[in-house]
Amino acid sequence: MPVTVLRFNLAAPSPAPAALSARYRAAVEMAAYADDRGLTTVQTEEHHATDNGWMPAPLAFAGAVLGATRRITVTVSALITPLHDPLRLAEEIAVLDLLGGGRLVTVAGIGYRPEEYAAHGRDWHWRGKLQDEVLETLLAAWKGEPFRYRGRTVRVTPRPYTQPHPLLLVGGSSRAAARRAARLGLPLFPSAHLPALEAYYHARRAEYGTEGWVMQPSARTCLLHVSEDPDRAWAEFGGHLLYEARTYAAWQTAGTESAVRSTAEDTGALRREGVYRIVTPAECVRLAGEAGAAGSLILHPLCGGMPVDEGWRSVQLFAEQVVPYLKET
């Protein structure tokens, strides 16, 4: 059965607090509904310095989802770890790992927007050193023993539920990210389908004598919305998908590698491109067959300000008409 994902970033054009509050509550309720019906993952992410409410506090959101669910995995992909205080981050992830009984997965990203570093008073040019420090601190802190940190001896408690530590992957598309993951003995999560980077990671891992593995994205990643009438849905709601696609594309420089990359300027082009798709339940089942057991289906029900009612229709169609079929195959 492919991995079945609900993705939430809660971004919307000019979000008013009351409307955004309703969307946050709906996302948690959708996660609980998905948990009861056998979906495997809730995914969120971190961004700052936006005017659309794009998720800035994924660990707080992860805590709400973990508290409302019993078995579904919550993946933060990615957390911009250099923006966080290392000791405080170690504590927060440990508590979430205890709360969820090991259901939290954290992908440590370095980010690609200098304005996010500026907003948090971090030096963009030192991001590599900041990333090294935070990852090394997390691994030391989760042992539960005293260790040296910035010239003093500290100890972080409580110890996390997962041993030897909560699942932590290094995200990115650069050789520097692959070397960092290999040196620390952490898994690598490329930001796009990058087989050459996977080979480079394993070569460096062999040199360091560390263990590790790669969570390689599929060669083609698409974000799904399920509808019984895709033509109607594109006409009524395609603008929401286009809003997110254009916003995300505006952040990506020419050298950015991303599994989700769109160049569309209008909804027609976006539909033809196939990065964002509106599909019937039957078409979704077909996509699952193409993806195979190692693939994933990523449902994005509140994409770009999608109305909550329409988001619920997508989630319910997926849970009622797609997931049961996947369980039988």
N, C-alpha and C positions, 0 to 999 in steps of 0.2 A: 504494500500500500504506500503510495507517495506520501510525503510529509504534507499535511494540510495546515495552512497558515492563515491566521487573521492578522493583517498588518494595520497598525494605527500610528499616525503621526499628528492627528487632530488639527492639521493646518486648514485654514479657510480664509477667503478674502475678508478683510476687515472684521474679525470676529468680535462680536459684542460679548461681554462677560456672561450674561444670562444664557445666551445661545451656546457659548463654548462650554459652560457648566453642564448643559443638557447633553452635549456631545460627549463629554468625558464620562458622564454617568451611563450613557448609552453604550459606550465602548466597553466599560466594565461589565454591563449586563450582557452584551454580546459575547464577551469572553466566557462568562458563566454558562450561557446557553451553549456555546461551542464545547465547553468542557463536558457538559452532560451528554453531548451527542457525538463524542469521539474524535473531534478535531485534535490535532497534536500540538499546535504551537500558537502562541500569541507573540507577535514581533512588534517592537517599537524601536525608537532611535532618538538621537539627541541633536538639536540645533539651537543656536542662539542668534540674537541680533536680527530678528526677522520682524515683519509687520503683520504676520498672518497666524501667530500662535503656534508655529511648528514646535513640536514637543521639546521643551527645554529641560524637563525634569523626569527622565525616563525611569529612574529608580523609584521615585514616588509613585508613578503610575504602575510600575511592576509590583510594588507592594500592595496596591489596591487590587490588582488582578490576582495575585497569589492568595490574598485573603478571601477572594470571592470564588475561588476554584479549588479543586481537589487533586487533579492529576495533570493538567495541561502544563506544558513547558512555556516559560516566559523568556524570550530572547531579546536582549538589548543589543541591537546591531545597527549602528555601533554607538558605544559610549565614548565621548571624546575625553579620554582619561587624563591628558595633560592639563585639562581645565579644572581638575578636582584636587582637593587636598588629599595626599596619599593615605594618611592615617585615618582621616574621616571616611574616605572611600572604603578602606579595608573594613571598618566597623559596619558601614551601611550594607555592604555586600554580604558580610557574615550574618547579619541579622536577617536579611532577605533570604539567605540560604537556609537558615534555621526555620523561618516562617514557612517557606515553601517545601521544606524537606528535600532540598537538592534540585528544585525545579527551575532555578534561575541559571541562564546562560548569558555570559557577558562577553561581547566582542569589543576588545580595546582598540579603538581607532585613534589616529593622530589628528584627523580633521584636514580640511582643505580650504577653509575660509579664514583668512587673516583677521577679518573683523570679529570673529568669535573670540579669538585670543585677545584682541584689543578690549572687547567688552568685559573680559574677566581679568584684565591686568596682567596677562601672560605675554611673554616675548615670543612672537611667531618664529623668530630665527633660532630659538633655543628649544623648539618643540621636540626634537629628537632626544635631547638630554632630559627634558621633562618626562618624556614617555619612558625612558630607561628607568628613571628614578621611581616613578609611580608603579611600574610593573615589578621591579625588584622589591619595593616596599610591600606591596600586596603579598607577594610570595613569602617574604620573611614574616610579616605580621600574622598571617593565617596559621603559622606554626604554634602560636600561643606562647612562645618563649620570649624573654627579653632579647632585644637586638639593638644595634647602633643605627641611629637615624639623625642625620644632620648634626653630628657631634655629640649626641646625648643618647642615653640608654632608655628605650621605651618598651612597652608591652601593650599589645592590643587584645582585648577580650570583648565578647566571648569568642571561642573558637567556632568556626563554621560547622555546619552539619556534614558537608561533603568532605571526605578525606582522600588525598592529602590537602585538597583545597577546592573551592567552588570552580566549576568549569569556566575557564578563562581562555579565550582565543585572542590572537593578535590579528587584527584586520588591516588590510591595505593592499596596495598593488605594486609597491616598490621592493627592490632588493633589500633595502634597509629594513623594511618590516619583516621580510622573510629571514634575514640574518638575526634580527632581534628575537623572533619566535624560536628559531633554531638554538640560539645561545641559551635561552632561558628554559628550553624544553617544553615550550607551549605550542599548542596546535596553531595552525595558520588558517585564516579565513580570507582568501583573496576577495577583493571587491568586485571582481568580474571573473569570467571563465579564463583562467590564465595557466594553462598546463606548463609553460616554460618556467613560471615562477614556482610552481609546485616542485618541479625537478630541481630548481636551484635551492629551494628550502631543504629538500632531502639531502642534497649534496653537502650543504652547510651543517646540517644536523649530524651527518656522518663524521664530519671533521670535529665537531664539538663533543661527539659521543653522547648525545642526548636522544631521548625518545620523543615521538611526536607524530602527528598526522595532519592531513589537510581536509578542510571542509570546502570542497571545490564547487562553486555555483555551476548550474547547468549552462550549457553553451548558449541557450536562449532562455532568458528570464522574462516572464510577463506578469503583469498585475491584472487580476480578474475582477469583473463585476458580473454577477449572474442575473439574467432576466429572461422571462418567457418571450419577450419581444425585443431583441437587440436593436432593431431599427428605431423603435419608439424610444428606447432608453438612450441611444446615441443622440437622437434629436432633442430629448428633454434634459439629459444630464451629461452629455459629452463635454460641455464647457467646464464642468468640475474636473474631469480627468485632464483636460487641456491645461487648466490653471496649474495643477500640480506639475505636469510634465514641463511646462515652460519655466515655472519657478525653479525647479530642480536643475534644468538645463542651464539656466542663467548662472548657477553657482559653479558649474563645472568648467574648468579651463581646458585648453586643447589637449593637454597631456593626462587628463583625469581618466582613469579606467573605472567604469561603473557597469554593473550588471543591468542597471535600469538607465538607459540613455536614449533620449528622444530628441529629434531635430524638427519635430512637427510644428507648424505655425498656425494650423487650424484643425478643427475636429475631423475633417475629411482625411487630411494627411495623417493625423494621429491614428485613425481607424485603420488605414492602409498599412501603416508602419507595424502594428501588431505588438508594440511594447505594452500598451494599455488595451485590454480586450473586454468587450461585453459579449458574453456567450450564453447560450441556453444551457440548461442542465445537461442535455444530451451531448452538446459540444464540449462541455466541461469534462464529462466522462471520457470522451475521445481524447482530450488533451492529457488526461491522467494515464490512459493507455500508452500514449506516445512517450510520456515522461518515464514510465516504468517505476519500479519499486524504489529506485534511488532518486527519483525526481521529486518535485514539489509543486503544489498548487497554492498560489498566494492570492487570497481574497483580500480586497482593499475596500471595505464597505463604506467608509466615510471619506473617501478620497476627495481632496480639494474642495471641501465644503458640501459634499453630497448630502442631501436631506436625510435626516435620521430615518424616516419612514422607508425611504427607498433603500437605505443601507440595510435595514432589517429585512426587507423583502429578499435582498441578495443573500444574506446570511441564511435565512430560512430555506430558500430554494436549494442552496448548497448543502445544508445539513440534512434536508428531507429527501432530496432527489439525487444527490451525488454521493455523499458519504456512505449511505447503505450499500450502494453498488461497489464502492471501493473496498468495503469490508468483505465482500463476497469473492473478490478476485485475489 
